[in-house]
Amino acid sequence: MPLPAAIAADRDWWRHAVVYQIYPRSFADSNGDGVGDINGIRSRLPYLASLGVDAIWINPWYPSPMEDAGYDVSDYRAIEPVFGTMADAEALVAEAHDAGIRVILDIVPNHTSDQHRWFRAALAAGPGSPERDRYIFREGRGPHGDEPPNDWRSEFGGPAWTRVTEADGRPGQWYLRLFAPGQPDVNWNHPDVRAEFAETLRFWFDRGIDGFRIDVAHGLVKDADLRDIAGLPFPLPDDTPDGVEHPHWDQPGVHEIFREWRAIADSYAEPKAFCGEIWVGRAHRLTAYLRPDELHTAFNFNFLTCPWLAGPLREVITSTLDAHASVGAPPTWVLGNHDVCRPASRYARPQEQIDPGFPNLQHYLGLPSDLAVGRRRARAAALLSLALPGGAYIYEGEEFGLPEVEDIPMEARQDPTVAGTGGAEIGRDGCRVPVPWTTGGDSFGFSPDGAAAPWLPQPSDWGTYSAQAAEADPDSSLALYRRALALRSRIPALGDGTLAWVDAGPDAVAFTRDPGFGCWVNLGAEPLPLPAGARVLLASDDLADGAVPTDTAVWVELA
């Protein structure tokens, strides 16, 4: 499936692309069942083209029991019927390419669904079988094996192990699942696992897919002895000595896997690319994944979690650029995704009280919120991220300034974190509420009128944030994003490259990029003057007598 000439010529697209993330359950519902689908995405391709993005990243669309919203995959080379058919998927890829948009899929290699054919075979085969060796089964501790094999904890709460009942009815072995019970971790030391995922990559590359976002890329390999964590924190502190490794995160063995994957991607005439979801904290550990024979890019979570404060932002940007330059990789700049509190609501809190290690709504609930301030900061952060060297990601609805939905009833929440913690945590549903497209209607344009209710409830005022409302406002966040993306595509200084810092004061983030571009961001209380002779190209909010007001970003052409 050859690419149209308009995008095929850009072989280094991944070094500068602006990628729009689509959470398919929540983007657009074409058939009225209350769940977004592939044909819904197809119906919005003209909108995405008009927005000006270079690629779309689609969260998992594979068959799944949906214990974790599709991240529990039962078949990696098929389409979940709720989302559509393989013909729908192939049509989407072709139509996106015709619109000048590349397509990136999610791949989930750390674990499968417990409904995957391999795991069902492992349960049926019993202890010691070759089928069980594709996963991580172990005998329990204690005199009767009724305690988990080690002290590892699930990301969704509780032990990271689930005990099975054997075919004869007796309590049996335990299997590792770092996430939900329905997501058993696979054994990446097994040749079948490596071959299965290599075949999956080729299956989708052969159908025109341009790349993959790799879920939990830092978690695939586990310590050979499954040693206890024993209180070892993660991410590991910056001063951690060489040789100290966490037993199930960021193990050195992951790099061999990604070298194999890079070789597969590089075997195609048309450029394919990977982006890793890699939560490791330390910059040098992140860029180890981005060496020339491994992954192309990785999500910049240090930037995402950074509070809206000038000093920390400058530090994160500088460390990011320095670390990526050391391996020749482009950074990515990310404000939000389907796992974290939406930026408008995150920035609405007092930033001095934000713990950068916890980007979820759970950790902000006790802090006062000013959504008008948060939305203003989110607009400025968007211009900042789009001006920095490298690529950028936009999560669906960020361009509308959507806030986190903070008051979803507990009985309506579907994130497995809620059940895993016994309701102690509210999970990630607030950033996954279906997108509003129109100011009115049963679901604000997400589904056809008269359809089933959306899979997560929408707030009654959701239409005020809709695309239709934004289209009618020349100063809306959507209008700002469109102007920024149009300028980014035309200004030679933007995209891949470098920057030079400008000392504009302790409360400013200011830099230039050659040729002749500057970005000034004011995070302080006093107006920030622009350089003499600068011509304003775009501002996130109105200027004050030619100066940059608080929580505002400005792009300028330098004299």
LOSE-401953 format. One record per residue (C-alpha): chain; y negated, x, z. Coordinates in steps of 0.5 Angstrom, whole numbers. Example, Ala and Ser with C-alpha at 12.3 -4.5 7.8 and 13.67 -1.06 7.14 Angstrom:
% residues 2
<A <9 25 16>>
<A <2 27 14>>
This chain:
% residues 559
<A <0 0 0>>
<A <-6 5 -2>>
<A <-12 4 1>>
<A <-19 2 -3>>
<A <-23 7 -6>>
<A <-29 6 -1>>
<A <-25 8 5>>
<A <-20 12 2>>
<A <-25 18 1>>
<A <-26 18 8>>
<A <-21 23 10>>
<A <-24 24 17>>
<A <-25 17 19>>
<A <-22 18 26>>
<A <-28 23 28>>
<A <-33 18 27>>
<A <-30 11 27>>
<A <-33 5 31>>
<A <-27 1 33>>
<A <-27 -6 35>>
<A <-22 -8 40>>
<A <-18 -15 39>>
<A <-14 -18 44>>
<A <-11 -23 40>>
<A <-9 -28 45>>
<A <-17 -29 46>>
<A <-20 -27 39>>
<A <-19 -33 35>>
<A <-14 -39 35>>
<A <-12 -42 28>>
<A <-7 -47 29>>
<A <-9 -50 36>>
<A <-4 -48 41>>
<A <-9 -45 45>>
<A <-7 -38 44>>
<A <-11 -33 39>>
<A <-7 -31 33>>
<A <-7 -27 27>>
<A <-9 -32 22>>
<A <-15 -33 27>>
<A <-17 -25 26>>
<A <-16 -26 19>>
<A <-21 -32 19>>
<A <-26 -27 23>>
<A <-26 -21 18>>
<A <-32 -23 15>>
<A <-36 -23 21>>
<A <-33 -16 23>>
<A <-35 -14 16>>
<A <-42 -16 17>>
<A <-42 -13 24>>
<A <-41 -6 21>>
<A <-35 -4 24>>
<A <-30 2 21>>
<A <-23 -1 24>>
<A <-20 -6 29>>
<A <-15 -4 34>>
<A <-10 -10 35>>
<A <-7 -10 42>>
<A <1 -12 42>>
<A <3 -17 37>>
<A <10 -16 37>>
<A <16 -21 40>>
<A <15 -21 48>>
<A <17 -25 54>>
<A <9 -24 55>>
<A <10 -22 63>>
<A <5 -17 61>>
<A <1 -20 56>>
<A <5 -17 50>>
<A <6 -10 53>>
<A <13 -12 55>>
<A <16 -11 48>>
<A <23 -14 46>>
<A <22 -12 38>>
<A <17 -6 36>>
<A <18 -8 28>>
<A <17 -15 28>>
<A <11 -20 30>>
<A <11 -25 36>>
<A <12 -32 33>>
<A <6 -35 37>>
<A <2 -30 33>>
<A <4 -31 26>>
<A <9 -28 22>>
<A <10 -21 18>>
<A <7 -24 12>>
<A <1 -26 16>>
<A <1 -19 19>>
<A <1 -16 12>>
<A <-4 -20 9>>
<A <-9 -18 15>>
<A <-8 -11 13>>
<A <-9 -12 6>>
<A <-15 -17 7>>
<A <-18 -12 12>>
<A <-18 -6 8>>
<A <-21 -10 2>>
<A <-27 -11 7>>
<A <-27 -4 8>>
<A <-24 -4 15>>
<A <-18 0 18>>
<A <-13 -3 22>>
<A <-10 1 28>>
<A <-4 -2 32>>
<A <-2 -2 40>>
<A <5 2 41>>
<A <8 2 48>>
<A <13 7 49>>
<A <13 8 56>>
<A <17 2 57>>
<A <20 -4 53>>
<A <21 -11 55>>
<A <27 -13 60>>
<A <29 -17 54>>
<A <30 -11 49>>
<A <37 -11 46>>
<A <38 -4 49>>
<A <36 -6 56>>
<A <41 -12 55>>
<A <46 -8 53>>
<A <45 -3 59>>
<A <46 -9 64>>
<A <52 -11 61>>
<A <55 -4 60>>
<A <55 -2 67>>
<A <53 4 71>>
<A <55 11 68>>
<A <55 8 61>>
<A <51 11 55>>
<A <47 5 54>>
<A <44 6 61>>
<A <42 13 60>>
<A <37 10 55>>
<A <33 8 61>>
<A <32 11 68>>
<A <38 8 73>>
<A <39 11 79>>
<A <43 9 85>>
<A <39 7 91>>
<A <38 11 98>>
<A <41 9 105>>
<A <48 8 107>>
<A <49 2 102>>
<A <44 4 97>>
<A <39 -2 99>>
<A <33 2 99>>
<A <29 5 92>>
<A <31 12 90>>
<A <24 15 91>>
<A <18 13 94>>
<A <14 11 87>>
<A <10 5 87>>
<A <9 0 81>>
<A <2 0 78>>
<A <2 -8 79>>
<A <4 -7 87>>
<A <10 -6 91>>
<A <16 -1 89>>
<A <17 2 82>>
<A <24 0 82>>
<A <28 -6 81>>
<A <35 -7 83>>
<A <40 -10 79>>
<A <46 -15 80>>
<A <52 -12 77>>
<A <57 -16 72>>
<A <62 -17 78>>
<A <56 -20 82>>
<A <55 -14 87>>
<A <48 -11 88>>
<A <48 -5 84>>
<A <44 1 81>>
<A <36 1 81>>
<A <32 2 75>>
<A <25 5 74>>
<A <19 0 72>>
<A <12 3 73>>
<A <9 -3 72>>
<A <12 -10 72>>
<A <20 -12 73>>
<A <20 -14 66>>
<A <18 -7 64>>
<A <23 -2 65>>
<A <21 5 63>>
<A <25 9 58>>
<A <28 15 58>>
<A <24 20 53>>
<A <30 25 54>>
<A <35 21 50>>
<A <35 22 43>>
<A <36 15 41>>
<A <29 14 44>>
<A <26 19 40>>
<A <29 17 34>>
<A <27 9 35>>
<A <20 10 36>>
<A <19 15 30>>
<A <22 10 26>>
<A <18 5 29>>
<A <12 9 27>>
<A <14 10 20>>
<A <16 2 19>>
<A <8 1 21>>
<A <5 7 17>>
<A <9 4 11>>
<A <6 -2 11>>
<A <-1 0 11>>
<A <-3 1 18>>
<A <-8 7 19>>
<A <-6 9 26>>
<A <-4 7 33>>
<A <-7 7 40>>
<A <-2 9 45>>
<A <-1 6 51>>
<A <0 10 58>>
<A <1 16 53>>
<A <1 20 60>>
<A <7 17 63>>
<A <12 18 58>>
<A <16 24 61>>
<A <18 24 69>>
<A <20 29 73>>
<A <27 31 72>>
<A <29 30 79>>
<A <25 24 81>>
<A <22 27 87>>
<A <18 23 92>>
<A <10 23 91>>
<A <9 24 98>>
<A <2 22 98>>
<A <0 27 92>>
<A <-6 23 89>>
<A <-7 22 82>>
<A <-11 23 78>>
<A <-10 30 81>>
<A <-17 33 84>>
<A <-21 38 80>>
<A <-18 44 85>>
<A <-11 43 84>>
<A <-7 49 83>>
<A <-4 51 76>>
<A <4 49 77>>
<A <2 43 81>>
<A <5 37 77>>
<A <5 29 79>>
<A <12 27 78>>
<A <11 21 73>>
<A <4 22 70>>
<A <2 28 66>>
<A <8 31 66>>
<A <8 37 61>>
<A <14 35 57>>
<A <9 29 54>>
<A <6 34 49>>
<A <13 36 45>>
<A <13 28 44>>
<A <6 28 41>>
<A <7 34 37>>
<A <13 30 34>>
<A <9 24 32>>
<A <3 28 29>>
<A <8 31 24>>
<A <10 24 22>>
<A <3 22 22>>
<A <1 28 18>>
<A <7 27 13>>
<A <3 21 10>>
<A <-2 22 4>>
<A <-7 17 7>>
<A <-10 20 14>>
<A <-7 17 20>>
<A <-9 17 27>>
<A <-7 17 34>>
<A <-11 15 40>>
<A <-8 16 47>>
<A <-9 12 53>>
<A <-9 18 58>>
<A <-12 17 65>>
<A <-12 24 68>>
<A <-19 25 70>>
<A <-19 33 69>>
<A <-22 34 63>>
<A <-18 40 61>>
<A <-12 36 62>>
<A <-14 30 57>>
<A <-16 35 52>>
<A <-9 38 52>>
<A <-7 32 49>>
<A <-12 33 43>>
<A <-10 40 41>>
<A <-10 40 33>>
<A <-2 39 33>>
<A <-2 33 38>>
<A <-6 27 38>>
<A <-13 26 34>>
<A <-17 22 40>>
<A <-16 19 47>>
<A <-20 14 51>>
<A <-26 17 55>>
<A <-25 14 61>>
<A <-29 18 65>>
<A <-35 16 61>>
<A <-33 8 62>>
<A <-32 9 69>>
<A <-39 13 70>>
<A <-44 9 74>>
<A <-51 8 70>>
<A <-54 14 74>>
<A <-58 19 70>>
<A <-55 25 73>>
<A <-47 23 73>>
<A <-48 21 66>>
<A <-51 27 63>>
<A <-45 31 67>>
<A <-40 27 64>>
<A <-43 27 57>>
<A <-43 35 58>>
<A <-36 36 60>>
<A <-34 31 55>>
<A <-37 35 49>>
<A <-35 42 52>>
<A <-28 40 53>>
<A <-27 37 47>>
<A <-30 43 43>>
<A <-25 47 46>>
<A <-20 44 42>>
<A <-24 42 36>>
<A <-23 34 37>>
<A <-28 29 37>>
<A <-30 25 43>>
<A <-30 17 44>>
<A <-35 13 48>>
<A <-32 7 51>>
<A <-36 2 55>>
<A <-30 -3 56>>
<A <-23 -6 54>>
<A <-18 -11 56>>
<A <-16 -8 63>>
<A <-23 -7 66>>
<A <-29 -11 68>>
<A <-34 -12 63>>
<A <-40 -7 63>>
<A <-45 -13 63>>
<A <-42 -15 70>>
<A <-40 -8 72>>
<A <-47 -5 71>>
<A <-50 -11 75>>
<A <-48 -8 81>>
<A <-52 -3 85>>
<A <-50 3 82>>
<A <-50 8 88>>
<A <-45 4 91>>
<A <-40 4 85>>
<A <-33 8 86>>
<A <-32 11 79>>
<A <-25 11 80>>
<A <-24 4 80>>
<A <-27 0 74>>
<A <-24 -7 76>>
<A <-27 -13 78>>
<A <-23 -13 85>>
<A <-27 -7 87>>
<A <-34 -10 86>>
<A <-33 -17 89>>
<A <-37 -15 95>>
<A <-43 -12 92>>
<A <-49 -16 90>>
<A <-50 -18 82>>
<A <-56 -19 78>>
<A <-53 -21 71>>
<A <-60 -20 67>>
<A <-60 -13 70>>
<A <-53 -12 68>>
<A <-54 -15 61>>
<A <-60 -10 60>>
<A <-56 -4 62>>
<A <-50 -6 57>>
<A <-55 -6 51>>
<A <-58 1 53>>
<A <-51 3 54>>
<A <-49 1 47>>
<A <-54 5 44>>
<A <-53 11 48>>
<A <-45 11 46>>
<A <-47 10 39>>
<A <-52 15 39>>
<A <-47 21 42>>
<A <-43 25 38>>
<A <-36 23 36>>
<A <-33 16 35>>
<A <-34 9 39>>
<A <-30 3 41>>
<A <-33 -4 42>>
<A <-29 -9 46>>
<A <-29 -16 43>>
<A <-35 -20 46>>
<A <-39 -14 48>>
<A <-43 -15 42>>
<A <-45 -22 45>>
<A <-46 -19 52>>
<A <-41 -23 55>>
<A <-40 -22 63>>
<A <-34 -22 67>>
<A <-31 -29 69>>
<A <-31 -28 76>>
<A <-29 -35 78>>
<A <-22 -36 75>>
<A <-18 -41 80>>
<A <-12 -37 83>>
<A <-7 -42 80>>
<A <-10 -40 73>>
<A <-9 -33 73>>
<A <-4 -30 69>>
<A <-4 -22 70>>
<A <2 -20 73>>
<A <-2 -16 78>>
<A <-4 -22 82>>
<A <4 -24 83>>
<A <5 -16 84>>
<A <0 -16 90>>
<A <2 -23 93>>
<A <-5 -25 91>>
<A <-9 -19 94>>
<A <-12 -17 88>>
<A <-14 -22 82>>
<A <-12 -18 76>>
<A <-16 -17 70>>
<A <-16 -24 67>>
<A <-24 -24 68>>
<A <-25 -20 62>>
<A <-19 -23 57>>
<A <-22 -30 57>>
<A <-22 -33 50>>
<A <-28 -31 46>>
<A <-34 -36 45>>
<A <-36 -37 37>>
<A <-40 -44 38>>
<A <-45 -47 42>>
<A <-41 -53 43>>
<A <-34 -56 42>>
<A <-28 -56 46>>
<A <-27 -49 47>>
<A <-33 -46 44>>
<A <-30 -45 37>>
<A <-24 -41 40>>
<A <-19 -46 37>>
<A <-20 -52 33>>
<A <-23 -58 36>>
<A <-18 -63 39>>
<A <-13 -57 40>>
<A <-9 -55 47>>
<A <-13 -52 52>>
<A <-15 -44 52>>
<A <-9 -40 55>>
<A <-15 -38 60>>
<A <-20 -43 62>>
<A <-27 -42 59>>
<A <-34 -43 64>>
<A <-38 -49 62>>
<A <-44 -44 60>>
<A <-39 -40 55>>
<A <-43 -43 49>>
<A <-49 -40 51>>
<A <-46 -33 50>>
<A <-43 -35 43>>
<A <-44 -32 36>>
<A <-47 -38 34>>
<A <-52 -38 40>>
<A <-53 -30 38>>
<A <-54 -31 31>>
<A <-60 -36 32>>
<A <-64 -30 37>>
<A <-66 -24 33>>
<A <-67 -21 39>>
<A <-60 -22 42>>
<A <-54 -17 43>>
<A <-51 -18 37>>
<A <-57 -17 33>>
<A <-58 -10 37>>
<A <-51 -8 35>>
<A <-51 -10 28>>
<A <-58 -6 27>>
<A <-55 0 31>>
<A <-48 0 27>>
<A <-52 -1 20>>
<A <-57 5 22>>
<A <-51 9 24>>
<A <-48 9 18>>
<A <-54 11 14>>
<A <-57 16 19>>
<A <-54 23 17>>
<A <-54 26 24>>
<A <-50 20 27>>
<A <-42 20 28>>
<A <-39 27 29>>
<A <-43 33 31>>
<A <-46 36 37>>
<A <-53 35 41>>
<A <-58 38 44>>
<A <-61 36 51>>
<A <-68 35 52>>
<A <-71 35 59>>
<A <-74 29 60>>
<A <-74 28 67>>
<A <-69 27 73>>
<A <-68 19 71>>
<A <-67 20 64>>
<A <-62 22 59>>
<A <-65 25 53>>
<A <-62 29 47>>
<A <-63 30 40>>
<A <-58 31 34>>
<A <-60 34 27>>
<A <-63 33 23>>
<A <-69 29 26>>
<A <-66 24 31>>
<A <-67 23 38>>
<A <-64 18 43>>
<A <-68 17 50>>
<A <-65 13 55>>
<A <-69 11 62>>
<A <-65 10 68>>
<A <-71 10 73>>
<A <-77 6 75>>
<A <-83 9 71>>
<A <-84 8 64>>
<A <-81 14 60>>
<A <-86 17 55>>
<A <-83 19 48>>
<A <-84 25 44>>
<A <-91 26 40>>
<A <-90 24 33>>
<A <-83 20 34>>
<A <-82 14 30>>
<A <-78 9 33>>
<A <-72 6 30>>
<A <-69 2 35>>
<A <-70 0 42>>
<A <-65 -4 46>>
<A <-71 -8 49>>
<A <-79 -8 48>>
<A <-83 -2 49>>
<A <-88 -2 54>>
<A <-95 1 51>>
<A <-90 6 47>>
<A <-86 8 53>>
<A <-79 7 55>>
<A <-78 2 60>>
<A <-73 2 66>>
<A <-66 1 63>>
<A <-68 2 56>>
<A <-65 6 50>>
<A <-69 8 44>>
<A <-67 11 38>>
<A <-73 15 34>>
<A <-74 19 28>>
<A <-77 26 30>>
<A <-83 29 27>>
